Amino acid sequence: MVPESILIGETDQHNLYLLAEVLSDHFPPVVIDTCTTVDQLTHRLESGSYDTVAVSPQLFNPHRFLKHQEWPGLRAPLLMTVCQRDLPWAHTAFAGNAFDLIVKPIVPQDAAQTVRLALWHNKLQKLLALKERAASRVRHHGKGSPDDRKTEEELLSMFETTYQTLKTSFRLLLNIDQKSSLREVAASVERRTRQLALDRLLNMYKEGPTQ
């Protein structure tokens, strides 16, 4: 099995090492890349593919990075690591495409749960893309040899069975309408997660700096 990969971008070395340690403990084996500057983050997002990205708003300028949605690193769920001083930048990031947030000071269990949901959502999106590619291949080779076509149709049937089982499980888990497609389930999870994250940001604004 290919290990999951996570990119962490932090200007604070303590938070960087703590989050990396937490994720290594909760998701072994996992490949963790780190960066501490905007230039390093830009290089990682441009050249690397990750299952999720956790980054400080101080490093992530949505107006700059969202111009490059094709970069491999920007296809994964984006997590903001946020403390009180980050709130203005964090709010701007959520106006773009941020998925969720990790509050600092980092609480290991909460951070791990946030990353777990992001990794789950990334897997779901990959499953949907894989299903579409498999169906496209069957249609493309529909006029090929009977043996090739039979094999591909059997593979697609097996994939469809797995797909339907997952869809049923997600519907039951999330209490989503039976007519919803798995893509609609994924969109619903993203909407709910982003709304909860924005609610938490609002609460942080109301609470103000910790004395």
C-alpha positions as CSV (number, residue, x, y, z in Angstrom):
1,M,0.0,0.0,0.0
2,V,1.3,3.5,-0.9
3,P,1.7,5.6,2.2
4,E,-0.4,8.7,2.5
5,S,1.5,12.0,2.0
6,I,1.0,15.2,3.9
7,L,2.6,18.7,3.4
8,I,3.0,20.9,6.5
9,G,3.8,24.6,6.0
10,E,4.6,26.5,9.2
11,T,6.7,29.5,10.1
12,D,6.8,28.5,13.8
13,Q,9.3,25.6,14.3
14,H,7.5,24.4,17.5
15,N,4.2,24.0,15.7
16,L,5.9,22.5,12.7
17,Y,7.6,19.7,14.7
18,L,4.6,19.1,17.0
19,L,2.1,18.7,14.1
20,A,4.6,16.4,12.2
21,E,5.0,14.3,15.3
22,V,1.3,14.1,15.9
23,L,0.6,13.0,12.4
24,S,3.4,10.5,12.4
25,D,2.0,8.9,15.5
26,H,-1.6,8.8,14.3
27,F,-1.1,7.8,10.6
28,P,1.8,5.4,10.3
29,P,3.2,4.9,7.8
30,V,2.9,8.5,6.4
31,V,5.2,10.6,4.3
32,I,5.5,14.2,5.7
33,D,7.1,17.0,3.8
34,T,7.6,20.4,5.6
35,C,8.4,24.0,4.6
36,T,8.8,27.2,6.4
37,T,8.9,29.9,3.7
38,V,6.6,31.0,0.9
39,D,9.1,30.0,-1.7
40,Q,9.4,26.5,-0.3
41,L,5.6,26.2,-0.1
42,T,5.3,27.3,-3.7
43,H,7.9,24.7,-4.9
44,R,6.2,21.9,-2.9
45,L,2.7,22.8,-4.3
46,E,4.0,23.1,-7.8
47,S,6.0,19.9,-7.9
48,G,4.5,17.5,-5.4
49,S,1.2,15.6,-5.0
50,Y,-0.2,15.3,-1.5
51,D,-3.2,13.7,0.2
52,T,-3.7,16.8,2.3
53,V,-1.9,20.1,3.0
54,A,-1.8,21.8,6.4
55,V,-0.4,25.3,6.1
56,S,-0.2,28.5,8.2
57,P,-2.3,31.4,6.6
58,Q,0.9,33.5,6.9
59,L,2.4,31.4,4.2
60,F,-0.7,30.9,2.1
61,N,-1.8,33.8,-0.1
62,P,-5.1,32.6,-1.7
63,H,-5.0,35.4,-4.3
64,R,-1.6,34.1,-5.4
65,F,-2.0,30.4,-5.2
66,L,-5.6,30.1,-6.5
67,K,-4.3,31.3,-9.8
68,H,-2.5,27.9,-10.1
69,Q,-5.3,25.4,-9.3
70,E,-3.6,22.9,-11.7
71,W,-0.6,22.5,-9.3
72,P,-0.6,19.0,-7.9
73,G,-0.4,20.1,-4.3
74,L,-3.5,22.3,-4.6
75,R,-5.7,19.3,-5.6
76,A,-5.7,17.9,-2.0
77,P,-7.9,19.2,0.9
78,L,-6.3,22.4,2.2
79,L,-6.2,22.8,6.0
80,M,-5.3,26.1,7.8
81,T,-3.3,26.0,11.0
82,V,-4.8,29.0,12.9
83,C,-4.1,31.0,16.1
84,Q,-5.6,34.4,17.1
85,R,-3.1,36.5,15.1
86,D,-3.9,34.4,12.0
87,L,-7.6,35.2,11.9
88,P,-7.7,37.8,9.1
89,W,-5.5,35.7,6.8
90,A,-7.5,32.5,7.7
91,H,-10.8,34.2,6.8
92,T,-9.5,35.1,3.4
93,A,-8.2,31.6,2.8
94,F,-11.7,30.2,3.5
95,A,-13.1,32.6,1.0
96,G,-11.0,30.6,-1.4
97,N,-10.9,26.8,-1.2
98,A,-9.7,25.9,2.3
99,F,-11.3,22.7,3.6
100,D,-10.9,22.9,7.4
101,L,-8.7,24.3,10.1
102,I,-6.4,23.1,12.9
103,V,-6.5,25.5,15.9
104,K,-3.3,26.5,17.6
105,P,-2.1,25.7,20.3
106,I,-2.4,22.3,18.7
107,V,-4.5,19.7,20.5
108,P,-3.1,16.3,19.2
109,Q,-6.4,14.4,19.1
110,D,-8.3,17.3,17.5
111,A,-5.6,17.8,14.9
112,A,-5.5,14.1,14.1
113,Q,-9.3,14.0,13.7
114,T,-9.2,17.0,11.3
115,V,-6.5,15.4,9.2
116,R,-8.3,12.1,9.2
117,L,-11.4,13.7,7.7
118,A,-9.3,15.5,5.1
119,L,-7.6,12.2,4.1
120,W,-11.0,10.5,3.9
121,H,-12.4,13.2,1.7
122,N,-9.3,13.0,-0.6
123,K,-9.8,9.2,-0.9
124,L,-13.4,9.7,-1.8
125,Q,-12.5,12.2,-4.5
126,K,-9.9,9.8,-5.9
127,L,-12.5,7.0,-5.9
128,L,-14.9,9.1,-7.9
129,A,-12.2,10.0,-10.4
130,L,-11.1,6.4,-10.7
131,K,-14.7,5.3,-11.4
132,E,-15.0,7.9,-14.2
133,R,-11.8,6.8,-15.8
134,A,-12.8,3.1,-15.6
135,A,-16.1,3.8,-17.2
136,S,-14.4,5.9,-19.9
137,R,-12.0,3.1,-20.7
138,V,-14.8,0.6,-21.1
139,R,-16.7,3.0,-23.5
140,H,-13.5,3.7,-25.4
141,H,-12.6,0.1,-25.9
142,G,-16.2,-1.0,-26.6
143,K,-15.3,-2.0,-30.1
144,G,-12.2,-3.9,-29.1
145,S,-11.8,-7.7,-28.9
146,P,-14.5,-9.6,-27.0
147,D,-12.0,-10.9,-24.4
148,D,-10.7,-7.4,-23.6
149,R,-14.2,-6.0,-23.4
150,K,-15.4,-8.8,-21.1
151,T,-12.4,-8.3,-18.8
152,E,-12.9,-4.5,-18.6
153,E,-16.7,-4.9,-18.0
154,E,-16.0,-7.4,-15.2
155,L,-13.6,-5.0,-13.6
156,L,-16.1,-2.1,-13.9
157,S,-18.8,-4.3,-12.4
158,M,-16.6,-5.1,-9.4
159,F,-15.8,-1.5,-9.0
160,E,-19.4,-0.5,-9.2
161,T,-20.3,-3.0,-6.5
162,T,-17.6,-1.4,-4.2
163,Y,-18.8,2.0,-5.2
164,Q,-22.5,1.3,-4.3
165,T,-21.5,-0.3,-1.0
166,L,-19.4,2.8,0.0
167,K,-22.2,5.1,-1.1
168,T,-24.7,3.2,1.1
169,S,-22.4,3.4,4.0
170,F,-21.8,7.1,3.6
171,R,-25.5,7.8,3.3
172,L,-26.2,6.0,6.5
173,L,-23.3,7.5,8.3
174,L,-24.1,11.1,7.3
175,N,-27.9,10.7,7.2
176,I,-28.0,11.9,3.6
177,D,-31.0,11.3,1.2
178,Q,-31.0,7.9,-0.5
179,K,-31.1,9.5,-4.0
180,S,-27.9,11.4,-3.4
181,S,-25.0,10.4,-5.5
182,L,-21.6,9.8,-4.0
183,R,-20.4,13.0,-5.6
184,E,-23.2,14.8,-3.8
185,V,-22.2,13.1,-0.6
186,A,-18.6,14.4,-1.1
187,A,-19.9,17.9,-1.8
188,S,-22.1,17.8,1.3
189,V,-19.2,16.7,3.5
190,E,-17.1,19.6,2.2
191,R,-19.9,22.2,2.7
192,R,-20.5,21.0,6.3
193,T,-16.8,20.9,7.2
194,R,-16.2,24.4,5.8
195,Q,-19.2,25.8,7.6
196,L,-18.1,24.3,10.9
197,A,-14.6,25.7,10.4
198,L,-16.0,29.2,9.7
199,D,-18.2,28.9,12.8
200,R,-15.0,28.1,14.8
201,L,-13.2,31.1,13.3
202,L,-16.1,33.3,14.3
203,N,-16.0,31.9,17.9
204,M,-12.2,32.7,18.0
205,Y,-13.0,36.3,16.9
206,K,-15.6,36.6,19.7
207,E,-13.3,35.0,22.4
208,G,-10.4,37.3,21.5
209,P,-6.8,36.6,22.5
210,T,-6.2,34.2,25.4
211,Q,-4.9,36.1,28.4
